[in-house]
Amino acid sequence: MSDHPYSPDLATNDFHLFPELKNWLGGKKFQTTKELQRNVKARLTSLVESFFEEEIGNLVHRYNKCLNLHGDYVEK
């Protein structure tokens, strides 16, 4: 095991937010970058606090599993 184990399922930036945005953006078309930015900002603003609490809680649970496995890969 290296000093800094990497487990792709624990990458925080892809854990919950990017899949949510990817699903929401699917099939949508925007005329300008500003329009895209405005819509993404509105979507992020509309996500309820519980969405983030639940998903961060899931991340904490998976981090704990990884730590208990001494850095080995953690399945979903």
N, C-alpha and C positions, 0 to 999 in steps of 0.2 A: 504494500500500500504506500502511495506517495504521501508526502507531507501535507498536500492539499488535495484530498480526494474530490473528484467531480462526479456528481450524479445528475444526469440531464433532467431527471424528473423533479429535481429540487431547484431548478433555475427559477428564481423568483419572478423575473420579468415575463416569463412565459407560462407561469403557473396558472393564472386565472384571468388576467386582464387581456392579454393578447388573443387568446382563443375567444373570449367574449366579444372583443372588437372585430375579430375576423368573421365570426358568425353574423354579427350585426351588419357589417359592411358588405357581406356577400350579395352580389347582384346590384348593389347601388352604384349609381354613376354621378359624378360631380363635374361641373363645368370648369371649376377653378380650384386651385390649391386652397385659397381662402374659404371657399364653400366647404371643402372637405374638412379643413381645420375647425370651422364653425360647427359643423355637424358632429364631429368626433368630440369636441368640447361639450356640446349639449348632451351627447350620449353619456359621457363620463359623469357629468353633473347629475344626470337623471338616475344613475345607478344608486340604489338605496344603500345606506350604511350597512345594513345586514348582509348585503352581497359581499362587501369587503371583509366584514367580521367573520363570516362563515368560511370564505376562501382562505383567509389568513390563518384561521384556526386549523383548517385542513393542512396548510403548509407546516404549521408548528407540529402537528401530529406526524407528518412525514419526516420532518427533520429529526424528531425523536426516534422514529424507526431507524433512520440512517445511523444515528449515533449509537443506538443499541446494537446495530450490525457492524459497528466499527468502520463505517464509511462505505460498506458494500452497497451495490445497486439496490434501490427500493422500488418494488413494483407498486402500482396503483392500488 
